[in-house]
Amino acid sequence: MNLTEELDRSFGSGPAHRPIEDRLAAGRRVVRRRRVATVTAAFAVVAAIGAVGVAVATGSDPSSKGNVATQPSGEPEEPEFMPGEEVRLDRDGTLLTREGVQVVREVENPQGLAPPDHSLGVVYTFKGDTYWALVTNSGSSTEVAHLSFPTFEYWLADQVALQKGDATLALVEFGDGESLEPRAGVEIISQTGDLSMMPSNFAGPNDRTAVAEVTYQGERWYVLARQIDGTTPEYFPTAASVSLPTLEQFLPYAADQYANGTGLR
């Protein structure tokens, strides 16, 4: 069975190809992975961060519930939050939470920022769901727990690298054409190229795309890869343990994630 042709038939021809600017913007857009900028669009980085184990060493008491701002009179008041924002840092680095948020875990300064800047990794629950967040004075990045990563440690280290402009957990890289090559410590189990079944907000018919099933540090992953119109290649890893058990099942799942605007990162 040709995996690509079989999935092509299941999805049809799809919407018309859109301009490169629209596809780049839509391809990076997600529903629950929110970036809320309050001062600047990018996070400032001062100190380097080590490996995953160092980057995510636990800090505060897991029973912490955050803090609520107070008026000069001493009466508590609900902090002002932007739409879709449940946690943020006050100017002094204090974690502020929307009413109803329960903080499960905090990781102090995963970005290694120097005062007066602050960063905080947060696991919290809100309205029955669990979320992972990286919060600084200038903004936050929040995602539903276990959307793509099996642990908070993996996710937080990936977010820190993303904000610093360092290499994220790519696992593979493009070789010749649409073939993928493993990075250090990675074994490729299977792969296929030309993912024409993916929606146009992931890639267009002339873009380089591929997907691989790999193993890394005892975990099995699927990695979507794309290079849009000659831009820098992008890689989107998703742990099999948090998505679907086979590559044949994962691809329709990934196509649906992009079709509904959620994406995989």
C-alpha contacts under 8 A as a table, 3 or more apart, distances in Angstrom:
res1	aa1	res2	aa2	distance
1	M	6	E	7.39
2	N	5	E	5.49
2	N	6	E	6.12
3	L	6	E	5.22
3	L	7	L	6.21
3	L	192	T	7.99
3	L	248	E	7.17
4	T	7	L	5.33
4	T	8	D	5.99
4	T	192	T	7.60
4	T	194	D	7.60
4	T	195	L	6.72
4	T	196	S	7.59
4	T	197	M	7.34
5	E	8	D	4.93
5	E	9	R	6.33
6	E	9	R	5.42
6	E	10	S	6.65
7	L	10	S	5.01
7	L	11	F	6.40
7	L	197	M	6.20
7	L	252	P	7.44
8	D	11	F	5.39
8	D	12	G	5.99
8	D	13	S	7.55
8	D	196	S	6.77
8	D	197	M	4.85
9	R	12	G	5.43
11	F	14	G	6.90
11	F	197	M	6.11
12	G	197	M	7.59
13	S	197	M	7.78
14	G	197	M	7.84
14	G	199	P	6.53
14	G	200	S	7.48
15	P	199	P	7.37
15	P	200	S	6.68
16	A	200	S	7.35
17	H	200	S	5.98
17	H	204	G	6.02
17	H	205	P	7.54
18	R	22	D	6.42
18	R	23	R	6.30
18	R	200	S	7.04
18	R	201	N	7.98
18	R	204	G	7.78
19	P	22	D	5.47
19	P	23	R	6.39
20	I	23	R	5.14
20	I	24	L	6.07
20	I	228	I	7.70
20	I	229	D	7.40
21	E	24	L	5.29
21	E	25	A	6.29
22	D	25	A	5.25
22	D	26	A	6.04
22	D	201	N	7.81
23	R	26	A	5.09
23	R	27	G	5.69
23	R	200	S	6.94
23	R	201	N	4.85
23	R	202	F	6.89
23	R	203	A	7.01
24	L	27	G	5.21
24	L	28	R	6.50
24	L	201	N	7.36
24	L	202	F	7.98
24	L	228	I	7.75
25	A	28	R	5.55
25	A	29	R	6.44
26	A	29	R	5.04
26	A	201	N	5.43
26	A	202	F	7.65
26	A	261	G	7.47
27	G	201	N	4.92
27	G	202	F	4.98
27	G	203	A	7.71
27	G	258	Y	7.29
27	G	263	G	7.23
28	R	263	G	7.29
28	R	265	R	7.68
29	R	261	G	6.40
29	R	262	T	6.88
29	R	263	G	6.89
30	V	33	R	5.51
30	V	34	R	7.20
30	V	261	G	5.48
30	V	262	T	4.08
30	V	263	G	5.39
30	V	264	L	7.81
30	V	265	R	7.33
31	V	34	R	7.04
31	V	261	G	6.23
31	V	262	T	4.73
31	V	263	G	7.87
32	R	142	T	7.06
32	R	143	E	5.51
32	R	144	V	6.27
32	R	262	T	6.96
33	R	141	S	6.60
33	R	142	T	5.02
33	R	143	E	4.18
33	R	144	V	6.99
33	R	262	T	7.91
33	R	265	R	7.20
34	R	84	G	7.49
34	R	85	E	7.98
34	R	140	S	7.48
34	R	141	S	5.38
34	R	142	T	5.12
34	R	143	E	6.72
35	R	139	G	6.92
35	R	140	S	5.44
35	R	141	S	4.50
35	R	142	T	6.73
36	V	82	M	7.56
36	V	85	E	7.10
36	V	139	G	5.15
36	V	140	S	5.30
36	V	141	S	6.75
37	A	40	T	5.95
37	A	41	A	5.55
37	A	42	A	7.96
37	A	138	S	5.91
37	A	139	G	4.24
37	A	140	S	6.73
38	T	41	A	7.95
38	T	137	N	7.74
38	T	138	S	5.18
38	T	139	G	5.28
39	V	137	N	7.72
39	V	138	S	4.78
39	V	139	G	7.03
40	T	43	F	7.27
40	T	138	S	5.75
40	T	139	G	7.52
41	A	138	S	7.66
41	A	139	G	7.74
42	A	138	S	7.78
42	A	163	Q	7.24
43	F	136	T	7.46
43	F	138	S	6.63
43	F	139	G	7.52
43	F	163	Q	6.18
43	F	164	K	7.58
44	A	113	L	7.63
44	A	164	K	7.94
45	V	48	A	7.73
45	V	111	Q	6.75
45	V	112	G	7.32
45	V	113	L	5.92
45	V	164	K	6.35
46	V	112	G	6.67
46	V	113	L	5.25
46	V	114	A	6.25
47	A	111	Q	7.14
47	A	112	G	4.85
47	A	113	L	5.79
47	A	114	A	7.15
48	A	111	Q	7.31
48	A	112	G	6.29
49	I	54	V	7.46
49	I	55	A	5.98
49	I	110	P	7.22
49	I	111	Q	6.32
49	I	112	G	6.21
50	G	53	G	7.80
50	G	54	V	5.53
50	G	55	A	5.81
51	A	54	V	5.40
51	A	55	A	5.99
51	A	157	A	7.81
52	V	55	A	5.01
52	V	56	V	6.13
52	V	153	E	6.58
52	V	154	Y	6.90
52	V	157	A	5.59
53	G	56	V	5.66
53	G	57	A	6.29
53	G	153	E	7.62
54	V	57	A	5.53
55	A	110	P	5.33
55	A	111	Q	7.66
55	A	156	L	7.89
55	A	157	A	6.26
56	V	107	V	6.26
56	V	110	P	6.34
56	V	153	E	5.76
56	V	156	L	7.06
56	V	157	A	7.08
57	A	107	V	6.55
57	A	108	E	7.99
58	T	105	R	7.89
58	T	106	E	6.69
58	T	107	V	4.91
58	T	108	E	7.08
59	G	106	E	5.88
59	G	107	V	4.81
59	G	108	E	5.31
60	S	64	S	7.19
60	S	105	R	7.01
60	S	106	E	5.41
60	S	107	V	6.72
60	S	108	E	7.21
61	D	64	S	5.65
61	D	105	R	7.03
61	D	106	E	7.41
62	P	103	V	7.16
62	P	104	V	5.04
62	P	105	R	4.41
62	P	106	E	6.71
63	S	103	V	6.95
63	S	104	V	6.14
63	S	105	R	7.32
64	S	103	V	5.89
64	S	104	V	6.95
64	S	105	R	7.37
65	K	97	T	7.97
65	K	101	V	7.63
65	K	102	Q	5.59
65	K	103	V	4.83
65	K	104	V	7.61
66	G	94	T	7.83
66	G	95	L	5.38
66	G	96	L	5.61
66	G	97	T	5.83
66	G	102	Q	7.92
66	G	103	V	6.57
67	N	94	T	7.10
67	N	95	L	6.00
67	N	96	L	4.96
67	N	97	T	6.42
68	V	76	P	6.53
68	V	77	E	6.72
68	V	78	E	6.34
68	V	79	P	6.52
68	V	96	L	5.73
68	V	97	T	6.76
69	A	76	P	5.98
69	A	77	E	5.63
69	A	78	E	6.43
69	A	79	P	5.68
69	A	96	L	7.24
70	T	73	S	7.74
70	T	74	G	5.66
70	T	75	E	5.60
70	T	76	P	4.22
70	T	77	E	5.33
71	Q	74	G	5.32
71	Q	75	E	5.49
71	Q	76	P	6.17
71	Q	77	E	6.44
72	P	75	E	7.47
78	E	98	R	7.30
78	E	99	E	7.46
79	P	96	L	7.05
79	P	97	T	7.61
79	P	98	R	7.17
81	F	85	E	5.80
81	F	86	E	6.96
81	F	87	V	7.90
81	F	88	R	7.91
81	F	98	R	7.31
82	M	85	E	5.35
85	E	88	R	7.56
85	E	98	R	7.91
86	E	97	T	5.81
86	E	98	R	4.99
86	E	101	V	7.10
87	V	95	L	7.00
87	V	96	L	5.72
87	V	97	T	4.53
87	V	98	R	6.27
87	V	135	V	7.73
88	R	95	L	5.91
88	R	96	L	5.36
88	R	97	T	6.63
88	R	135	V	6.17
88	R	136	T	7.37
88	R	137	N	7.65
88	R	139	G	7.34
88	R	140	S	6.96
89	L	92	D	7.64
89	L	93	G	5.30
89	L	94	T	5.43
89	L	95	L	4.65
89	L	96	L	5.74
89	L	135	V	6.75
89	L	136	T	6.25
89	L	137	N	5.61
90	D	93	G	5.25
90	D	94	T	5.10
90	D	95	L	6.32
90	D	96	L	6.54
90	D	137	N	6.91
91	R	94	T	7.27
91	R	137	N	6.45
92	D	116	P	7.47
92	D	118	H	7.95
93	G	117	D	7.64
93	G	118	H	5.54
93	G	119	S	7.58
93	G	136	T	7.95
93	G	137	N	7.04
97	T	101	V	6.12
98	R	101	V	5.80
100	G	126	F	6.18
100	G	127	K	7.18
101	V	124	Y	6.64
101	V	125	T	5.80
101	V	126	F	4.90
101	V	127	K	7.79
102	Q	124	Y	5.48
102	Q	125	T	5.21
102	Q	126	F	6.62
103	V	106	E	7.64
103	V	122	V	7.18
103	V	123	V	6.16
103	V	124	Y	4.29
103	V	125	T	6.54
104	V	122	V	7.56
104	V	123	V	5.37
104	V	124	Y	5.11
104	V	125	T	7.25
105	R	122	V	5.71
105	R	123	V	5.01
105	R	124	Y	6.95
106	E	120	L	6.72
106	E	121	G	5.49
106	E	122	V	4.64
106	E	123	V	6.52
107	V	110	P	6.55
107	V	120	L	5.68
107	V	121	G	4.64
107	V	122	V	6.41
108	E	119	S	6.86
108	E	120	L	5.12
108	E	121	G	6.57
109	N	112	G	5.33
109	N	113	L	6.55
109	N	118	H	6.33
109	N	119	S	4.53
109	N	120	L	5.08
109	N	121	G	7.31
110	P	119	S	6.38
110	P	120	L	6.33
110	P	121	G	6.60
110	P	156	L	7.98
110	P	160	V	7.16
111	Q	119	S	6.16
111	Q	160	V	6.01
112	G	119	S	7.57
113	L	117	D	5.83
113	L	118	H	5.92
113	L	119	S	6.71
114	A	117	D	5.70
114	A	118	H	7.19
115	P	118	H	6.55
117	D	136	T	7.43
117	D	137	N	6.38
118	H	136	T	5.51
118	H	137	N	6.00
119	S	134	L	7.16
119	S	135	V	5.55
119	S	136	T	4.30
119	S	137	N	7.06
120	L	134	L	5.87
120	L	135	V	5.19
120	L	136	T	6.41
121	G	132	W	7.59
121	G	133	A	5.78
121	G	134	L	4.67
121	G	135	V	6.34
121	G	156	L	7.02
122	V	132	W	5.89
122	V	133	A	5.07
122	V	134	L	6.39
122	V	135	V	7.58
123	V	130	T	7.16
123	V	131	Y	5.79
123	V	132	W	4.78
123	V	133	A	6.44
123	V	152	F	7.87
124	Y	130	T	5.71
124	Y	131	Y	5.40
124	Y	132	W	6.68
125	T	128	G	6.39
125	T	129	D	5.41
125	T	130	T	4.30
125	T	131	Y	6.04
126	F	129	D	5.45
126	F	130	T	6.51
126	F	131	Y	7.69
129	D	144	V	7.51
130	T	144	V	6.23
130	T	145	A	5.64
131	Y	142	T	6.77
131	Y	143	E	5.69
131	Y	144	V	4.51
131	Y	145	A	4.82
132	W	142	T	5.66
132	W	143	E	5.41
132	W	144	V	6.25
132	W	145	A	5.56
132	W	152	F	6.91
133	A	140	S	6.80
133	A	141	S	5.54
133	A	142	T	4.27
133	A	143	E	6.49
133	A	156	L	7.93
134	L	140	S	5.58
134	L	141	S	5.28
134	L	142	T	6.56
134	L	156	L	7.05
134	L	159	Q	7.33
135	V	139	G	6.06
135	V	140	S	4.26
135	V	141	S	6.51
136	T	139	G	5.37
136	T	140	S	6.07
143	E	147	L	7.37
144	V	147	L	5.85
145	A	149	F	7.85
145	A	152	F	7.54
146	H	149	F	5.22
146	H	150	P	5.58
146	H	151	T	6.91
146	H	152	F	8.00
146	H	242	V	5.97
147	L	238	T	7.92
147	L	242	V	6.72
147	L	243	S	7.69
147	L	264	L	7.13
148	S	237	P	6.94
148	S	238	T	4.42
148	S	239	A	5.91
148	S	242	V	6.46
148	S	243	S	7.31
148	S	264	L	6.22
148	S	265	R	7.07
149	F	152	F	7.35
149	F	154	Y	6.36
149	F	155	W	5.80
149	F	237	P	7.95
149	F	238	T	6.10
149	F	239	A	5.73
149	F	242	V	7.06
150	P	154	Y	7.16
150	P	155	W	7.98
150	P	239	A	6.16
150	P	241	S	6.76
150	P	242	V	6.25
151	T	154	Y	5.45
151	T	155	W	6.50
152	F	155	W	5.05
152	F	156	L	5.93
153	E	156	L	5.30
153	E	157	A	6.16
154	Y	157	A	5.43
154	Y	158	D	6.20
155	W	158	D	5.12
155	W	159	Q	6.16
156	L	159	Q	5.02
156	L	160	V	6.16
157	A	160	V	5.18
157	A	161	A	6.25
158	D	161	A	5.19
158	D	162	L	6.10
158	D	168	T	5.34
158	D	169	L	6.21
159	Q	162	L	4.92
159	Q	163	Q	6.18
159	Q	168	T	7.83
160	V	163	Q	5.25
160	V	164	K	6.21
161	A	164	K	5.12
161	A	165	G	6.00
161	A	166	D	4.75
161	A	167	A	6.14
161	A	168	T	5.59
162	L	165	G	5.17
162	L	166	D	6.05
162	L	167	A	7.15
162	L	168	T	6.06
163	Q	166	D	7.66
167	A	170	A	7.53
169	L	237	P	7.12
170	A	173	E	7.31
170	A	223	V	7.65
170	A	234	E	7.99
170	A	235	Y	5.30
170	A	236	F	6.73
170	A	237	P	6.51
171	L	182	P	6.35
171	L	183	R	5.42
171	L	184	A	7.83
171	L	186	V	6.37
171	L	216	Y	7.79
171	L	223	V	7.51
171	L	237	P	7.47
172	V	180	L	6.21
172	V	181	E	5.50
172	V	182	P	4.52
172	V	183	R	5.15
172	V	186	V	7.66
172	V	223	V	7.52
172	V	235	Y	7.56
173	E	180	L	5.48
173	E	181	E	5.31
173	E	182	P	6.54
173	E	183	R	6.93
173	E	235	Y	7.81
174	F	177	G	7.53
174	F	178	E	6.62
174	F	179	S	5.97
174	F	180	L	4.54
174	F	181	E	6.02
174	F	225	A	7.91
174	F	233	P	7.76
175	G	178	E	7.00
175	G	179	S	5.39
175	G	180	L	5.34
175	G	181	E	5.73
176	D	179	S	5.75
176	D	180	L	7.82
177	G	208	R	7.63
178	E	193	G	5.36
178	E	194	D	7.02
178	E	208	R	6.12
178	E	209	T	6.27
178	E	210	A	5.98
179	S	191	Q	7.80
179	S	192	T	7.55
179	S	193	G	6.69
179	S	210	A	7.09
180	L	191	Q	7.48
180	L	210	A	7.30
180	L	211	V	7.94
180	L	212	A	7.24
181	E	188	I	7.75
182	P	185	G	7.87
182	P	186	V	5.41
182	P	187	E	6.14
182	P	188	I	6.22
183	R	186	V	5.57
185	G	216	Y	6.31
185	G	217	Q	7.42
186	V	214	V	6.60
186	V	215	T	5.81
186	V	216	Y	4.99
186	V	217	Q	7.89
187	E	214	V	5.43
187	E	215	T	5.34
187	E	216	Y	6.85
188	I	191	Q	7.44
188	I	212	A	6.71
188	I	213	E	6.01
188	I	214	V	4.31
188	I	215	T	6.64
189	I	212	A	7.40
189	I	213	E	5.43
189	I	214	V	5.26
189	I	215	T	7.34
190	S	212	A	5.73
190	S	213	E	5.29
190	S	214	V	7.22
191	Q	210	A	7.26
191	Q	211	V	5.57
191	Q	212	A	4.07
191	Q	213	E	6.15
192	T	195	L	7.81
192	T	210	A	5.70
192	T	211	V	5.64
192	T	212	A	6.60
193	G	209	T	5.83
193	G	210	A	3.95
193	G	211	V	6.35
194	D	208	R	6.81
194	D	209	T	5.27
194	D	210	A	5.83
195	L	198	M	5.81
195	L	209	T	5.79
195	L	210	A	6.05
195	L	211	V	7.71
196	S	199	P	7.82
196	S	204	G	7.71
196	S	205	P	6.35
197	M	255	A	7.29
198	M	202	F	6.39
198	M	203	A	7.10
198	M	254	A	7.84
198	M	255	A	5.02
198	M	258	Y	7.85
199	P	202	F	5.66
199	P	203	A	6.91
199	P	204	G	7.99
199	P	255	A	6.20
199	P	258	Y	6.61
199	P	259	A	5.89
200	S	203	A	5.12
200	S	204	G	5.29
201	N	204	G	7.63
201	N	258	Y	6.80
201	N	259	A	7.41
202	F	258	Y	6.53
203	A	207	D	6.02
203	A	208	R	8.00
203	A	209	T	7.41
203	A	226	R	6.98
203	A	227	Q	7.99
203	A	228	I	6.47
204	G	207	D	5.35
204	G	228	I	7.59
206	N	229	D	7.63
207	D	226	R	7.10
207	D	227	Q	5.97
207	D	228	I	5.07
207	D	229	D	5.88
207	D	230	G	7.94
208	R	226	R	5.52
208	R	227	Q	5.08
208	R	228	I	6.67
209	T	224	L	7.59
209	T	225	A	5.45
209	T	226	R	4.31
209	T	227	Q	6.49
210	A	224	L	6.10
210	A	225	A	5.17
210	A	226	R	6.59
211	V	222	Y	6.96
211	V	223	V	5.47
211	V	224	L	4.51
211	V	225	A	5.92
212	A	222	Y	5.67
212	A	223	V	5.29
212	A	224	L	6.82
213	E	220	R	7.25
213	E	221	W	5.79
213	E	222	Y	4.56
213	E	223	V	6.53
213	E	247	L	6.73
214	V	220	R	5.76
214	V	221	W	5.25
214	V	222	Y	6.27
214	V	223	V	7.65
215	T	218	G	6.39
215	T	219	E	5.56
215	T	220	R	4.39
215	T	221	W	5.97
216	Y	219	E	5.31
216	Y	220	R	6.41
216	Y	221	W	7.40
219	E	239	A	7.18
219	E	240	A	7.91
220	R	239	A	6.08
220	R	240	A	5.65
220	R	241	S	7.45
221	W	237	P	6.41
221	W	238	T	5.58
221	W	239	A	4.33
221	W	240	A	5.20
222	Y	237	P	5.70
222	Y	238	T	5.30
222	Y	239	A	6.29
222	Y	240	A	6.53
222	Y	247	L	7.24
222	Y	250	F	7.81
223	V	235	Y	6.40
223	V	236	F	5.35
223	V	237	P	4.27
223	V	238	T	6.28
224	L	235	Y	5.71
224	L	236	F	5.05
224	L	237	P	6.47
225	A	233	P	7.10
225	A	234	E	5.72
225	A	235	Y	4.53
225	A	236	F	6.40
226	R	233	P	5.68
226	R	234	E	5.46
226	R	235	Y	6.71
227	Q	230	G	6.07
227	Q	231	T	5.91
227	Q	232	T	6.27
227	Q	233	P	4.37
227	Q	234	E	6.34
228	I	231	T	5.51
228	I	232	T	7.73
228	I	233	P	7.36
236	F	264	L	6.66
236	F	265	R	6.78
237	P	264	L	7.92
238	T	242	V	7.49
238	T	243	S	7.14
238	T	264	L	7.27
239	A	242	V	5.64
239	A	243	S	6.58
240	A	243	S	5.18
240	A	244	L	5.66
240	A	245	P	5.69
240	A	246	T	7.64
241	S	244	L	6.99
241	S	245	P	7.08
243	S	250	F	6.94
243	S	253	Y	7.99
244	L	247	L	7.70
244	L	249	Q	6.09
244	L	250	F	5.41
244	L	253	Y	7.85
245	P	249	Q	7.08
245	P	250	F	7.35
246	T	249	Q	5.31
246	T	250	F	6.14
247	L	250	F	4.88
247	L	251	L	6.29
248	E	251	L	5.90
248	E	252	P	7.54
249	Q	252	P	6.01
249	Q	253	Y	6.60
250	F	253	Y	5.01
250	F	254	A	6.06
251	L	254	A	5.05
251	L	255	A	6.11
252	P	255	A	4.97
252	P	256	D	6.14
253	Y	256	D	5.18
253	Y	257	Q	6.25
254	A	257	Q	4.99
254	A	258	Y	6.46
254	A	263	G	7.44
254	A	264	L	7.33
255	A	258	Y	5.39
255	A	259	A	6.06
256	D	259	A	4.84
256	D	260	N	6.10
257	Q	260	N	5.54
257	Q	261	G	6.35
257	Q	262	T	5.17
257	Q	263	G	4.91
257	Q	264	L	6.86
258	Y	261	G	4.98
258	Y	262	T	5.72
258	Y	263	G	4.56
258	Y	264	L	7.63
259	A	262	T	7.70
260	N	263	G	7.85
